[in-house]
Amino acid sequence: MSKLISGGCLCGATRFQYTGDPGDAAYCHCEDCRRVTGSAFNVSIAFAAADFEFVDGAPKTFTKRADSGNELTRHFCGDCGSPLYTSSPRHPDAVYVKAGVLDDPTLIKPASQSWLGSAVPWAHIDPDLPGD
């Protein structure tokens, strides 16, 4: 049974919905993903582009050729800057939604990772670090 999956940016200006089954999520350790997320890696989930739509606002875009040679367009909120998803002419039928913008983060089921050679050594969180 298909699910209605929703999400949006930090400020709420851009909201989207997806009707379908969520796919597996993937980690990417490339330098571009680190820079765009401001973190150790990116986590994204592939959705069928035909079933993905914005219900509030419209994202801004930035296109760059990645280290892989593929052209990637990053879609983000023009107000708060939250990264929302990535698209590519190489995969025109898919959008790769950032895991952190989903309203229900329990939908994320990581199944793979890429660009491990670019992974930073501090990406692993030591379970012995103090927390609140």
C-alpha positions as CSV (number, residue, x, y, z in Angstrom):
1,M,0.0,0.0,0.0
2,S,1.4,3.4,-1.0
3,K,2.1,5.9,1.7
4,L,1.6,9.7,1.7
5,I,5.0,11.0,2.8
6,S,5.5,14.7,3.6
7,G,8.3,17.0,4.5
8,G,9.7,20.5,4.1
9,C,12.3,23.0,5.0
10,L,13.3,24.5,8.4
11,C,11.2,27.7,8.0
12,G,8.2,25.9,6.5
13,A,8.1,28.0,3.3
14,T,8.6,24.9,1.1
15,R,6.6,21.8,1.7
16,F,6.3,18.6,-0.4
17,Q,4.5,15.4,-0.5
18,Y,5.2,12.0,-2.1
19,T,2.7,9.2,-2.7
20,G,4.4,5.9,-3.0
21,D,6.5,3.4,-1.1
22,P,9.8,4.8,0.2
23,G,12.9,3.2,-1.2
24,D,16.1,2.5,0.6
25,A,18.2,5.4,1.8
26,A,21.9,5.8,0.9
27,Y,24.8,7.6,2.6
28,C,27.2,9.6,0.4
29,H,30.6,10.7,1.7
30,C,31.7,12.8,-1.2
31,E,33.1,16.3,-0.6
32,D,30.2,18.0,-2.4
33,C,27.6,16.2,-0.1
34,R,29.6,17.2,3.0
35,R,29.7,20.8,1.9
36,V,26.0,21.0,1.0
37,T,24.9,19.4,4.2
38,G,27.5,21.0,6.4
39,S,28.1,17.6,8.0
40,A,30.1,14.4,7.6
41,F,27.9,12.9,4.9
42,N,24.6,13.1,3.1
43,V,21.7,10.7,3.6
44,S,19.1,10.6,0.9
45,I,16.2,8.5,-0.3
46,A,15.1,8.0,-3.9
47,F,11.5,8.8,-4.8
48,A,9.9,8.5,-8.2
49,A,9.8,12.0,-9.6
50,A,6.3,11.6,-11.1
51,D,4.9,11.1,-7.6
52,F,6.8,13.9,-5.9
53,E,5.3,17.4,-5.7
54,F,5.5,20.7,-3.8
55,V,2.4,21.8,-2.0
56,D,3.8,25.0,-0.7
57,G,6.5,27.2,-2.1
58,A,9.1,26.4,-4.7
59,P,12.7,25.6,-4.2
60,K,15.7,27.4,-5.7
61,T,18.3,25.4,-7.5
62,F,22.1,25.2,-8.0
63,T,23.6,22.9,-10.7
64,K,27.2,21.6,-10.6
65,R,29.2,18.8,-12.2
66,A,30.0,16.3,-9.5
67,D,33.3,14.5,-9.0
68,S,31.7,11.5,-10.7
69,G,31.3,13.7,-13.9
70,N,27.5,13.7,-13.5
71,E,25.6,16.9,-13.4
72,L,23.6,17.4,-10.2
73,T,21.0,20.0,-9.4
74,R,20.5,20.7,-5.7
75,H,17.1,22.0,-4.7
76,F,16.9,24.1,-1.5
77,C,14.6,26.6,0.2
78,G,15.4,30.1,-1.0
79,D,14.4,31.6,2.4
80,C,16.1,29.4,5.0
81,G,18.6,27.5,2.8
82,S,17.5,24.0,3.8
83,P,18.7,21.4,1.3
84,L,15.6,19.5,0.1
85,Y,16.6,17.1,-2.7
86,T,18.9,16.5,-5.6
87,S,18.0,15.7,-9.3
88,S,20.1,14.6,-12.2
89,P,19.6,14.3,-16.0
90,R,21.3,10.8,-15.6
91,H,18.3,9.7,-13.5
92,P,15.4,11.8,-14.8
93,D,12.7,9.6,-13.2
94,A,14.0,10.0,-9.7
95,V,14.6,12.7,-7.0
96,Y,16.9,12.1,-4.1
97,V,15.3,13.6,-1.0
98,K,17.4,14.6,2.0
99,A,16.5,12.4,4.9
100,G,16.5,15.2,7.4
101,V,13.6,17.0,5.7
102,L,11.1,14.2,6.0
103,D,8.4,14.7,8.6
104,D,8.7,11.0,9.6
105,P,12.4,10.1,10.0
106,T,11.6,6.5,10.9
107,L,11.0,5.9,7.1
108,I,14.7,6.0,6.5
109,K,16.2,2.5,5.9
110,P,19.9,2.9,4.9
111,A,21.0,0.2,2.5
112,S,24.2,1.5,0.9
113,Q,26.9,4.1,1.0
114,S,29.2,5.7,-1.6
115,W,32.5,7.6,-1.9
116,L,33.9,5.8,1.1
117,G,37.4,7.0,0.1
118,S,36.2,10.5,0.9
119,A,34.8,9.7,4.3
120,V,36.1,11.8,7.2
121,P,37.5,9.8,10.2
122,W,35.1,11.5,12.6
123,A,32.0,10.4,10.8
124,H,31.5,7.5,13.2
125,I,29.8,8.6,16.4
126,D,31.5,7.0,19.5
127,P,28.7,5.5,21.7
128,D,30.9,6.4,24.7
129,L,30.6,10.1,24.1
130,P,28.6,11.8,26.9
131,G,25.1,12.9,25.9
132,D,22.1,14.5,27.6
